[in-house]
């Protein structure tokens, strides 16, 4: 028994450490963000050569803009994007709206999933079958394709709301099944039968007997949902479905350089294929790695909490 508890504690500590490290990097990047994510730098030079963006990691360059009216010295810890903007600062700036979006999606998923799950667990057989039939239709489509279609179906002005609705649309089914299972489990217990026989029913029954069993299960599911939504956000960005827009910077004698305008983690991944085809890997690797590490942190926390909940049960 001690080994699983120790392992759970180690996983929890590892997850918190991962998220703590990412938080520290984000805070460090935000210190640089106002200056190093707004201006476009056309190139930089060392004592030996002129270097064009994207700049490699650990570059200490004197950079200049297109018309040479602005210049500055900067150390690029993680390199830059195609516009010469610091990748660490871009990821830090993008993490805030991305996590806000993820939080909104998770809240909507749980709201819809809890209501549908209660109907499945407390309602009649017809209600349960109807709810599961609707969920079956939704789950029959690939998650990524369904989310992309739902998001693209909204007007540009409703873009953030479209992302919340589209990404919540493909994730509530698992939560509904979890809630329904918990409700059905409680209703099958002898104490629940006795409580109903004594007249405890409806909201009072749910508050006294269902919520104590439901709360731990939902608490375990939250970090897994956060991780899943982050991964879905990255996948949508890769297929060119993201918040904000991009702009093309003209290059003399070459193709235009595309850069993002409103940093968001999914948008940072929208140019991945262009960078990879050009042999410029760091602008693609850094945001992908940031999403993967944050998702891993939440997965570790969820695994640890789930293990402790099982031991407690």
ABEGO torsion letter per residue (X at the ends): XAAAAAAAAAAAAAAAAAAAAAAAAAAAAAAAAAAAAABBBABBBBAABBBBOBBBBGBBBBBBBAAGABBBBBBBAAEBBAAGBBAAAAAAAAAAAAAAAAAAAAAAAAAAAAAAAAAAAABBAAAAAAAAAAAAAAAABBAAAAAAAAAAABBAAAAAAAAAAAAAAAAAAAAAAAAAAAAAAAAABAAAAAAAAAGBBEAAAAAAAAAAAAAAAAAAAAAAAAAAAAAAAAAAAAAGBBBEBBBBBBBBGBBBBBBBABBBAAAAAAAAAAAAAAGBAAAAAAAAAAAAAAAAAAAAAAAAAAAAAAAAX
